[in-house]
Amino acid sequence: MTQIADPTGPIEFTEKDIAQMTEQEKFMNGLLPEDKLIHKRMNDINTFQAHENEVYLRGTDEYGKDFQICFDSYNFLEWIDTEHLKYIKKQLTKYIKTK
């Protein structure tokens, strides 16, 4: 049995509970080290917002659950420049041609 801290008291998870959790759920419940990489797939993007110094993308994850990611606007623009967009288009074109 694994316990995590909670303001209302400790929450106990059985090994079966933990085995059925996604990596994200394990992380959110404090069951993974903070430095462990979380791999999520944004399956569908349905909302975009830019506010002050943040860019938000919202959609659903690989399990159909709502999922949102927030970027620093400057860092986002720094990485998503014309050269990177050309590369993404090139890779997507190669993928489409194989289908």
C-alpha positions in Angstrom: 0.0 0.0 0.0 1.4 3.4 -0.9 0.3 6.6 0.9 0.6 10.2 -0.3 0.0 13.4 1.6 -3.4 15.1 1.3 -4.9 18.0 3.3 -7.8 15.8 4.3 -5.5 12.9 5.3 -3.3 10.3 3.5 -4.7 8.6 0.4 -3.8 5.0 0.1 -3.3 3.3 -3.3 -3.0 -0.5 -3.8 -0.6 -1.9 -6.3 -3.5 -2.6 -8.6 -4.6 1.1 -8.3 -1.2 2.2 -9.3 -0.9 -0.3 -12.1 -4.1 1.1 -13.7 -2.9 4.7 -13.5 -1.4 6.6 -16.4 2.0 8.0 -16.0 0.4 11.5 -15.7 -1.9 10.3 -12.9 1.0 8.7 -11.1 2.9 12.0 -11.3 0.0 14.1 -10.2 -0.5 11.8 -7.2 3.1 12.1 -6.2 3.9 8.5 -7.1 6.8 9.3 -9.5 10.0 11.2 -9.0 9.6 14.9 -10.0 12.4 14.6 -12.5 10.7 11.7 -14.5 9.7 12.7 -18.0 6.0 12.7 -18.7 5.1 11.7 -22.2 1.6 12.9 -23.3 0.1 13.1 -26.7 -2.2 16.0 -27.5 -4.5 14.0 -29.8 -6.8 16.9 -30.7 -6.2 20.7 -30.4 -9.5 22.6 -30.0 -8.5 25.8 -28.2 -5.6 28.3 -28.6 -5.1 31.3 -26.4 -2.3 33.9 -26.1 -2.4 36.0 -23.0 0.3 38.3 -21.6 3.5 36.1 -21.7 1.8 32.7 -22.1 0.5 30.6 -24.9 -2.1 27.9 -24.2 -3.1 24.9 -26.3 -6.1 22.9 -25.1 -7.5 19.7 -26.5 -7.8 16.0 -25.6 -5.1 13.5 -24.7 -4.6 10.0 -26.1 -7.3 8.8 -23.7 -9.9 11.4 -24.8 -9.5 13.4 -21.5 -9.2 17.2 -21.6 -5.6 18.3 -21.6 -4.0 21.8 -21.5 -0.4 22.9 -21.9 1.0 26.3 -21.2 4.2 27.8 -22.8 6.2 30.9 -22.2 5.4 33.0 -25.2 8.9 34.1 -25.9 10.3 30.5 -25.6 7.5 29.2 -27.8 8.2 31.7 -30.6 11.9 31.1 -30.3 11.4 27.4 -31.0 8.6 27.6 -33.5 10.3 29.7 -36.1 10.2 29.5 -39.9 13.0 26.9 -40.1 11.3 24.6 -37.6 7.9 25.0 -39.3 9.5 24.0 -42.7 11.0 20.9 -41.1 7.7 19.9 -39.6 6.0 20.3 -43.0 8.7 18.3 -44.7 8.4 15.4 -42.1 4.6 15.5 -42.4 4.7 15.4 -46.2 7.0 12.3 -46.1 4.6 10.7 -43.6 1.5 11.4 -45.8 3.3 10.0 -48.9 3.8 6.7 -47.2 0.0 6.3 -46.5 
